[in-house]
Amino acid sequence: MPAGSDVDRKALWVVKELGLPAIVKACASCRSTRHHPTGKFRVNASGKLLDVWMLIRCELCDRTSKIPVHERVHVQALDHERLLMFEGNHPAMVRRLAMDPAPAGKAAHRLDWSGTWELETDMPFYEPDDPAPLEVVVRFELPAPIRVEKLLTAGLDLSRSAVRDAVRSGRVHLPLAVDAKAREDFTFFVTPVCAPPA
Ligand SMILES: [Zn+2]
């Protein structure tokens, strides 16, 4: 694998954020399952115990429902700054929780990331005749889980089978499996080779 410092050609791909993922759960009023945060939290104190919910709204009928963030947590166990963010409906906290799969797992809803991102590539990056290796930095503006193969087919403008061939032959050197889902920044290398005549 070429060392980063030896690579002259570099490209930056950015997974640009188009929006937050939809929160998928059944709506009690209609048949839609897609929800979005209202931007508000609800904090309920019962003695020393706190419940915190994030409020969400059905995309179709506007019915508001809530998903648990903290349940029956002792007031002293909750970081004070964090509590203030809930009480102040802090947008950064809404954003963080709206994209966090952990509360989703607990609350038995899932996140739908379709339409939340687009890949912006810094062209040109792939000239088969250029023997110089290329380093590509993929930067995520949001932690959308995207199959590596999908990023490569889009970014390199290759078919799935061509991407798999390139990975198998070592022309594309990945830090993770081509089947894996990436959701944070990574770097990979492309080493173009002159293909022998078929
Ligand atoms: Zn609804």
Boltz pocket constraint, residues with backbone or C-beta under 6 A from the ligand:
constraints:
  - pocket:
      binder: B
      contacts: [[A, 27], [A, 28], [A, 29], [A, 30], [A, 31], [A, 32], [A, 58], [A, 59], [A, 60], [A, 61], [A, 62], [A, 63]]
      max_distance: 6.0
